[in-house]
Amino acid sequence: MAQLLIVDDDPHIRQSLLDRLASRGYDVAGAGTVRDAYAAIRRDRPDLVLLDLSLPDGDGVALLERLRAEELDVTVVVITAFGTVERAVAAMKAGAYDFIQKPFEPSLVEETIRRGLERTNLRRENSALRLGRADVEPVIADPRTREVFELAGRAARTGATILLLGESGTGKEVLAREIHRKSPRAAGPFIAVNCVALPEGLLESELFGHEKGAFTGAHARRIGKIEAAHRGTLFLDEIGDIPAPFQAKLLRVLQERTFERVGGNEGIAVDLRVVAATHRDLKARVADGRFREDLYYRLNVVVLPVPPLRERGGDVRELVRYFLEQACREAHRPAPRVAEPALALLEAYPWPGNVRELKNVVERTVALFDGEEVGAADLPQELLDTALAAGGGAGAGAADPAGGGGGAAGSVGVPGLGDFHARVADYRKRLILEALERAGGNQTRAADALGLQRTYLARLIKQLGLRGGAGAESSAS
């Protein structure tokens, strides 16, 4: 519901407009002076203001100039008496969107308001894009991921504060954006703040903004992230790391939806939804005194655990394809295929850095690869080492990599990976034997052909049991 403010010193005109516009479904308030109008705009930030230029305690044009000087972006339609078009022109120069002359037709007022609100929505959408709003279509393939996003979708329809828990790099911001996209606030801004990336001295100014002269270097008023998130969603990433002195101020925002800019003393009301995220154990931080208990319970309304990538094996293939297409599109080149053994290794790898690490691996591969199909040998060497160890050597009674023993699947939490490891081992055996044959048994030349270090190739030959095979002894020596 759009919020309107009617500013006119004539109580009859003001009340007539209030009644008519309220009957059309608008949320309408009134003011009869410049002082009251300014206070209402600062407090409520209406979507549109109908402003009479002649008021008992000042001039409407002066009010417009003050709003512009203070960067209070509000759509204003001025009301001016017949024969004073020059004042309306002055108002337009001062930032008014349009003007209406008295006496006016109610239908004209309604049409002007409709167009003014379209302008308001367009400006807010453009501002949201500049401030980081993005409609991200998430990759959802694994049942566990699907379950989390379904819960998030149901929670999004409410106004409740949501706390996302999970390791770094699991995609908590993507989930937060999806919550915003499916919420009634989707048309508003999505403002993300990484709390751990900002020094304590800058965090308060970044979130709350500051007044001119609040500190050295504050040459002008600045709107903070909280104020920028008005009518939208504020995402506070890594909230478990905010310093203790700042926690009380954040608690006030959550409780009262008001704050003060740094260097200011006037409360500013905000209408926003808070989604927070952390990889910390907040209960443990409360217990050892590093996190306020009352703030914890304010955040702990709807809690959504985000599982790590190693527990979402079904997502890996789709994420690889997504990041591969994205990286190749940015590099202006066609996306290569990814061979099955390479995909199997990527699924076997435990991904300690989660989705963020997977994206980096794909981007690195694209930067160094020149071909039509990415094979296992094209993946980073450290990933190959870890993936093979996870698949073949982890867990009690695990078989060697060539056999893809029964302990392989359990080591990475993905059912059925043993078959993949066996296929990967066979594929690697064929690659190595072919390279050795072409190199006449010279491991150095074979390693160069495969793009591997000689010591790593020697280790693979031993791991895959090639020394005992026909012709392998001489190849490995």
C-alpha positions as CSV (number, residue, x, y, z in Angstrom):
1,M,0.0,0.0,0.0
2,A,1.5,3.3,-1.1
3,Q,2.0,6.0,1.6
4,L,0.9,9.6,0.7
5,L,1.4,12.8,2.6
6,I,-1.0,15.7,2.0
7,V,0.5,19.1,3.0
8,D,-2.0,22.0,2.9
9,D,-2.8,24.6,5.5
10,D,-6.5,24.6,4.5
11,P,-8.1,22.0,6.7
12,H,-11.1,21.5,4.3
13,I,-8.9,20.8,1.2
14,R,-6.6,18.6,3.3
15,Q,-9.4,16.5,4.7
16,S,-11.2,16.2,1.3
17,L,-8.0,14.8,-0.2
18,L,-7.4,12.6,2.8
19,D,-10.9,11.1,2.5
20,R,-10.9,10.6,-1.2
21,L,-7.4,9.1,-1.5
22,A,-8.0,6.8,1.6
23,S,-11.1,5.5,-0.2
24,R,-8.9,4.6,-3.2
25,G,-6.7,2.3,-1.0
26,Y,-3.8,4.6,-0.2
27,D,-2.3,5.0,3.3
28,V,-2.7,8.8,3.8
29,A,-1.4,11.3,6.4
30,G,-1.8,15.0,6.5
31,A,0.3,18.1,7.6
32,G,-0.5,21.8,7.7
33,T,2.9,23.4,8.1
34,V,6.4,23.2,6.7
35,R,7.7,22.0,10.1
36,D,5.2,19.2,10.4
37,A,5.7,18.2,6.7
38,Y,9.5,18.0,7.1
39,A,9.2,15.9,10.3
40,A,6.7,13.5,8.6
41,I,8.9,13.0,5.6
42,R,12.0,12.4,7.7
43,R,10.0,10.0,9.9
44,D,7.9,8.1,7.5
45,R,9.5,8.6,4.0
46,P,6.2,8.5,2.1
47,D,6.0,7.3,-1.5
48,L,4.6,10.7,-2.6
49,V,3.9,14.1,-1.2
50,L,1.2,16.5,-2.3
51,L,2.7,19.9,-1.3
52,D,1.0,23.3,-1.2
53,L,3.6,26.0,-1.9
54,S,2.0,28.6,0.4
55,L,2.2,27.5,4.1
56,P,1.9,29.6,7.3
57,D,5.4,29.0,8.5
58,G,7.4,28.9,5.3
59,D,7.6,28.3,1.6
60,G,7.1,25.0,-0.1
61,V,10.0,25.7,-2.5
62,A,12.4,26.2,0.4
63,L,11.2,22.8,1.8
64,L,12.0,21.1,-1.5
65,E,15.5,22.6,-1.5
66,R,16.1,21.4,2.0
67,L,15.0,17.9,1.1
68,R,17.3,17.9,-1.9
69,A,20.2,19.2,0.1
70,E,19.7,16.4,2.7
71,E,19.4,13.8,0.0
72,L,15.9,12.8,1.1
73,D,14.7,11.3,-2.2
74,V,10.9,11.7,-2.3
75,T,8.5,12.3,-5.1
76,V,6.7,15.6,-4.6
77,V,3.7,17.0,-6.5
78,V,3.2,20.7,-5.7
79,I,-0.1,22.4,-5.5
80,T,-0.1,26.1,-6.6
81,A,-2.8,28.8,-6.9
82,F,-4.1,29.8,-10.3
83,G,-1.9,32.4,-12.0
84,T,1.3,31.5,-10.1
85,V,2.9,29.2,-12.7
86,E,6.3,30.8,-12.1
87,R,6.3,29.4,-8.5
88,A,5.5,26.0,-9.9
89,V,8.4,26.3,-12.3
90,A,10.7,27.2,-9.4
91,A,9.4,24.2,-7.5
92,M,10.2,21.9,-10.5
93,K,13.8,23.3,-10.5
94,A,14.0,22.6,-6.8
95,G,13.1,18.9,-7.4
96,A,9.3,18.6,-7.7
97,Y,8.0,15.9,-10.0
98,D,4.9,17.8,-11.3
99,F,2.4,20.5,-10.2
100,I,-1.3,20.9,-10.0
101,Q,-3.1,24.3,-10.1
102,K,-6.0,25.2,-7.8
103,P,-8.9,24.7,-8.2
104,F,-8.2,21.1,-9.3
105,E,-10.3,18.2,-10.5
106,P,-10.0,15.2,-8.2
107,S,-9.6,12.9,-11.2
108,L,-6.5,14.9,-12.3
109,V,-5.0,14.6,-8.8
110,E,-5.5,10.8,-8.9
111,E,-3.9,10.5,-12.3
112,T,-0.9,12.7,-11.3
113,I,-0.5,10.6,-8.2
114,R,-0.5,7.4,-10.2
115,R,2.2,8.7,-12.5
116,G,4.2,10.0,-9.6
117,L,4.1,6.6,-7.9
118,E,5.4,5.0,-11.0
119,R,8.3,7.3,-10.9
120,T,8.9,6.4,-7.3
121,N,9.0,2.7,-8.0
122,L,11.3,3.1,-11.0
123,R,13.8,5.2,-9.0
124,R,13.8,2.7,-6.2
125,E,14.3,-0.2,-8.6
126,N,17.3,1.6,-10.2
127,S,18.7,2.5,-6.8
128,A,18.3,-1.1,-5.7
129,L,20.3,-2.3,-8.7
130,R,23.1,0.2,-8.0
131,L,23.2,-1.0,-4.4
132,G,23.6,-4.6,-5.2
133,R,20.1,-6.1,-5.8
134,A,20.2,-9.0,-8.1
135,D,17.7,-11.6,-9.0
136,V,19.7,-14.8,-8.8
137,E,18.3,-18.0,-10.1
138,P,19.8,-20.6,-7.7
139,V,21.1,-24.0,-8.7
140,I,18.9,-26.5,-6.9
141,A,19.6,-30.2,-7.7
142,D,20.2,-32.0,-4.5
143,P,17.3,-33.0,-2.3
144,R,18.8,-31.4,0.8
145,T,19.2,-28.1,-1.1
146,R,15.7,-28.3,-2.4
147,E,14.4,-28.8,1.1
148,V,16.2,-25.8,2.4
149,F,14.9,-23.5,-0.4
150,E,11.4,-24.8,0.1
151,L,11.6,-23.9,3.8
152,A,13.0,-20.5,2.9
153,G,10.2,-19.9,0.5
154,R,7.6,-20.5,3.2
155,A,9.5,-18.2,5.6
156,A,9.8,-15.5,3.0
157,R,6.1,-14.9,3.0
158,T,6.2,-13.8,6.6
159,G,7.9,-10.8,8.0
160,A,10.0,-12.8,10.5
161,T,13.7,-12.3,11.0
162,I,15.6,-15.2,9.4
163,L,19.0,-16.6,10.6
164,L,21.0,-18.7,8.1
165,L,23.6,-21.0,9.6
166,G,26.4,-22.7,7.7
167,E,30.0,-22.8,6.7
168,S,31.6,-20.1,4.7
169,G,31.0,-20.3,1.0
170,T,27.9,-22.5,1.2
171,G,25.7,-19.9,-0.7
172,K,24.0,-18.2,2.2
173,E,23.8,-14.9,0.3
174,V,22.2,-16.7,-2.6
175,L,19.6,-18.1,-0.2
176,A,19.0,-14.7,1.3
177,R,18.4,-13.2,-2.1
178,E,15.9,-15.9,-2.9
179,I,14.1,-15.1,0.4
180,H,13.9,-11.5,-0.7
181,R,12.8,-12.4,-4.2
182,K,9.9,-14.5,-2.9
183,S,8.8,-12.0,-0.2
184,P,6.3,-9.2,-0.4
185,R,9.3,-6.9,-0.4
186,A,10.6,-8.2,-3.7
187,A,10.1,-4.8,-5.4
188,G,12.3,-3.1,-2.8
189,P,16.1,-3.1,-2.4
190,F,18.2,-6.0,-1.3
191,I,21.1,-4.6,0.7
192,A,24.0,-6.9,1.7
193,V,26.6,-6.1,4.3
194,N,29.6,-8.3,5.1
195,C,30.0,-7.4,8.8
196,V,33.4,-9.1,9.1
197,A,34.9,-7.2,6.1
198,L,34.5,-3.8,7.8
199,P,36.7,-2.5,10.5
200,E,34.9,-1.6,13.8
201,G,35.5,2.1,13.2
202,L,33.7,2.0,9.8
203,L,30.9,-0.5,10.5
204,E,28.7,1.9,12.3
205,S,29.0,4.6,9.7
206,E,28.5,2.1,6.9
207,L,25.3,0.7,8.5
208,F,23.8,3.9,10.1
209,G,25.2,6.6,7.8
210,H,26.5,9.9,9.2
211,E,25.7,13.6,9.3
212,K,27.9,16.2,7.8
213,G,30.7,17.0,10.2
214,A,30.2,13.9,12.3
215,F,33.9,13.1,12.1
216,T,37.0,14.2,10.2
217,G,36.3,13.6,6.5
218,A,32.5,13.6,6.8
219,H,32.1,16.5,4.3
220,A,28.5,15.6,3.6
221,R,25.6,13.6,4.9
222,R,25.7,9.9,3.9
223,I,22.8,7.5,3.9
224,G,23.7,4.1,5.5
225,K,22.9,0.6,4.5
226,I,20.0,0.3,7.0
227,E,18.3,3.4,5.6
228,A,19.0,2.3,2.0
229,A,17.2,-1.0,2.8
230,H,13.9,0.8,3.6
231,R,10.9,-1.2,2.3
232,G,13.3,-4.0,1.4
233,T,15.6,-6.6,2.9
234,L,18.8,-6.0,4.9
235,F,21.2,-9.0,4.7
236,L,23.8,-9.0,7.5
237,D,26.4,-11.6,6.6
238,E,28.8,-13.0,9.3
239,I,26.8,-11.3,12.0
240,G,28.5,-13.5,14.6
241,D,31.6,-11.4,14.2
242,I,30.3,-7.9,15.0
243,P,32.0,-6.2,17.9
244,A,30.3,-6.2,21.3
245,P,29.8,-2.4,21.5
246,F,27.9,-2.4,18.2
247,Q,25.5,-5.3,19.2
248,A,23.4,-3.1,21.4
249,K,22.8,-0.6,18.6
250,L,21.8,-3.3,16.2
251,L,19.5,-4.8,18.8
252,R,17.6,-1.5,18.9
253,V,17.1,-1.6,15.1
254,L,15.6,-5.1,15.4
255,Q,13.4,-4.2,18.3
256,E,12.2,-0.7,17.4
257,R,13.0,-0.3,13.7
258,T,14.6,3.1,14.4
259,F,18.2,4.3,14.4
260,E,20.2,7.5,14.5
261,R,22.9,8.5,12.0
262,V,26.4,8.9,13.4
263,G,26.6,12.5,14.6
264,G,22.8,12.9,14.6
265,N,20.3,13.0,17.4
266,E,17.0,12.4,15.6
267,G,15.5,9.0,15.4
268,I,14.9,7.7,11.8
269,A,12.2,5.0,11.3
270,V,12.8,2.2,8.8
271,D,10.6,-0.5,7.5
272,L,12.8,-3.5,6.6
273,R,13.2,-7.2,6.9
274,V,16.5,-8.6,8.4
275,V,18.1,-11.8,7.2
276,A,21.3,-12.6,9.0
277,A,23.9,-15.3,8.4
278,T,26.9,-16.7,10.3
279,H,29.3,-19.6,10.3
280,R,29.8,-19.2,14.0
281,D,28.2,-21.1,16.9
282,L,26.2,-18.2,18.3
283,K,25.1,-20.3,21.4
284,A,28.7,-20.8,22.3
285,R,29.4,-17.2,21.8
286,V,26.6,-16.2,24.1
287,A,27.9,-18.6,26.7
288,D,31.4,-17.1,26.6
289,G,30.1,-13.5,26.6
290,R,31.1,-12.6,23.1
291,F,27.5,-12.3,21.8
292,R,24.5,-10.6,23.5
293,E,21.9,-13.1,24.6
294,D,19.0,-10.7,23.8
295,L,20.3,-10.1,20.3
296,Y,20.7,-13.8,19.8
297,Y,17.0,-14.4,20.6
298,R,16.0,-11.5,18.3
299,L,17.8,-13.2,15.5
300,N,16.9,-16.7,16.3
301,V,13.3,-16.5,15.0
302,V,13.4,-18.7,11.9
303,V,16.6,-20.6,11.6
304,L,17.7,-22.3,8.4
305,P,20.8,-24.5,8.4
306,V,22.6,-24.5,5.0
307,P,24.4,-27.8,4.5
308,P,28.0,-27.8,3.2
309,L,28.6,-28.8,-0.4
310,R,30.2,-32.1,0.6
311,E,26.7,-33.1,1.9
312,R,25.0,-31.9,-1.3
313,G,26.6,-34.2,-3.9
314,G,23.7,-33.8,-6.3
315,D,24.5,-30.1,-6.7
316,V,28.1,-30.5,-7.8
317,R,27.4,-31.4,-11.5
318,E,24.9,-28.6,-12.0
319,L,27.1,-26.1,-10.3
320,V,30.0,-27.1,-12.5
321,R,27.9,-26.6,-15.6
322,Y,26.6,-23.3,-14.3
323,F,29.9,-21.8,-13.4
324,L,31.5,-23.2,-16.6
325,E,29.0,-21.6,-18.8
326,Q,29.2,-18.3,-16.8
327,A,33.1,-18.2,-17.0
328,C,33.1,-19.1,-20.7
329,R,30.5,-16.5,-21.5
330,E,32.6,-13.8,-19.8
331,A,35.7,-15.1,-21.7
332,H,33.7,-15.0,-25.0
333,R,34.4,-18.6,-25.8
334,P,32.2,-21.7,-26.1
335,A,31.9,-23.9,-23.0
336,P,33.7,-27.2,-23.3
337,R,32.3,-30.6,-22.2
338,V,33.3,-32.1,-18.9
339,A,34.3,-35.8,-19.1
340,E,32.6,-38.2,-16.8
341,P,35.8,-39.1,-14.9
342,A,36.5,-35.4,-14.2
343,L,32.9,-35.0,-12.9
344,A,33.3,-38.0,-10.7
345,L,36.5,-36.6,-9.2
346,L,34.8,-33.2,-8.6
347,E,32.0,-35.1,-6.8
348,A,34.4,-37.0,-4.7
349,Y,36.4,-33.9,-3.6
350,P,35.2,-32.8,-0.1
351,W,35.1,-29.0,-1.0
352,P,36.3,-27.4,2.3
353,G,35.7,-24.0,0.7
354,N,32.3,-25.1,-0.5
355,V,30.6,-23.5,-3.5
356,R,33.0,-20.6,-3.5
357,E,35.9,-23.0,-3.9
358,L,34.1,-24.9,-6.7
359,K,33.6,-21.6,-8.6
360,N,37.3,-20.8,-8.2
361,V,38.3,-24.2,-9.5
362,V,36.1,-23.9,-12.6
363,E,37.3,-20.4,-13.3
364,R,40.9,-21.5,-13.0
365,T,40.3,-24.5,-15.3
366,V,38.7,-22.3,-17.9
367,A,41.6,-19.8,-17.8
368,L,44.2,-22.6,-18.4
369,F,42.3,-25.0,-20.6
370,D,42.1,-24.9,-24.4
371,G,40.1,-27.8,-25.8
372,E,36.7,-29.2,-26.3
373,E,36.5,-31.6,-23.3
374,V,37.8,-31.1,-19.7
375,G,39.4,-34.3,-18.5
376,A,40.5,-35.5,-15.1
377,A,44.1,-34.5,-16.0
378,D,43.0,-30.9,-16.6
379,L,41.9,-30.4,-12.9
380,P,44.2,-28.9,-10.3
381,Q,46.7,-31.3,-9.0
382,E,45.9,-30.7,-5.3
383,L,42.3,-31.5,-6.1
384,L,43.2,-34.8,-7.8
385,D,45.3,-35.8,-4.8
386,T,42.6,-35.0,-2.3
387,A,39.7,-36.5,-4.3
388,L,41.6,-39.8,-4.8
389,A,42.5,-40.0,-1.1
390,A,38.9,-39.3,-0.2
391,G,37.6,-41.9,-2.5
392,G,40.0,-44.7,-2.0
393,G,41.9,-44.2,1.2
394,A,39.4,-42.9,3.7
395,G,37.6,-44.9,6.3
396,A,38.3,-48.3,7.9
397,G,38.8,-51.1,5.4
398,A,38.8,-48.9,2.4
399,A,40.1,-50.4,-0.8
400,D,42.8,-48.9,-2.9
401,P,41.8,-46.3,-5.6
402,A,41.9,-48.8,-8.4
403,G,39.3,-50.9,-6.8
404,G,36.9,-48.1,-5.6
405,G,36.4,-49.9,-2.4
406,G,33.2,-50.0,-0.3
407,G,34.4,-47.2,2.1
408,A,34.6,-44.6,-0.7
409,A,31.0,-43.5,-0.7
410,G,30.8,-43.1,3.0
411,S,33.9,-40.9,3.1
412,V,32.2,-38.1,1.2
413,G,28.6,-38.7,2.2
414,V,27.4,-39.4,-1.4
415,P,25.9,-42.8,-2.0
416,G,27.2,-44.8,-4.9
417,L,30.5,-43.0,-5.4
418,G,32.5,-46.3,-5.3
419,D,31.5,-47.0,-9.0
420,F,32.7,-43.6,-10.0
421,H,36.1,-44.1,-8.3
422,A,36.6,-47.3,-10.1
423,R,35.8,-45.7,-13.4
424,V,38.1,-42.8,-12.6
425,A,40.9,-45.1,-11.7
426,D,40.5,-47.1,-15.0
427,Y,40.4,-43.9,-17.0
428,R,43.6,-42.6,-15.4
429,K,45.3,-45.9,-15.9
430,R,44.6,-45.8,-19.6
431,L,45.8,-42.1,-19.9
432,I,49.0,-42.9,-18.0
433,L,49.8,-46.1,-19.9
434,E,49.2,-44.4,-23.3
435,A,51.4,-41.5,-22.3
436,L,54.2,-43.8,-21.1
437,E,53.9,-45.8,-24.3
438,R,54.2,-42.7,-26.5
439,A,57.1,-41.5,-24.4
440,G,59.0,-44.8,-24.6
441,G,58.7,-45.4,-20.9
442,N,60.3,-42.0,-20.0
443,Q,58.3,-40.7,-17.0
444,T,59.5,-37.1,-17.5
445,R,58.3,-36.9,-21.1
446,A,55.0,-38.7,-20.1
447,A,54.5,-36.2,-17.3
448,D,55.0,-33.3,-19.6
449,A,52.5,-34.7,-22.1
450,L,49.9,-35.1,-19.4
451,G,50.6,-31.7,-17.9
452,L,51.7,-33.2,-14.6
453,Q,54.8,-33.0,-12.4
454,R,57.1,-36.1,-12.8
455,T,57.0,-36.8,-9.0
456,Y,53.2,-36.7,-9.0
457,L,53.1,-39.1,-12.0
458,A,55.4,-41.5,-10.2
459,R,53.1,-41.4,-7.2
460,L,50.0,-42.1,-9.4
461,I,51.8,-45.0,-11.0
462,K,52.4,-46.5,-7.6
463,Q,48.8,-45.7,-6.3
464,L,47.2,-47.2,-9.3
465,G,49.3,-50.4,-9.1
466,L,50.8,-50.0,-12.6
467,R,54.2,-51.4,-11.6
468,G,52.9,-55.0,-11.7
469,G,51.2,-54.8,-15.0
470,A,52.6,-56.0,-18.3
471,G,55.0,-53.4,-19.6
472,A,54.4,-51.2,-16.6
473,E,57.6,-52.1,-14.8
474,S,59.8,-50.7,-17.4
475,S,57.5,-47.7,-17.9
476,A,57.6,-46.8,-14.2
477,S,61.4,-47.3,-13.9
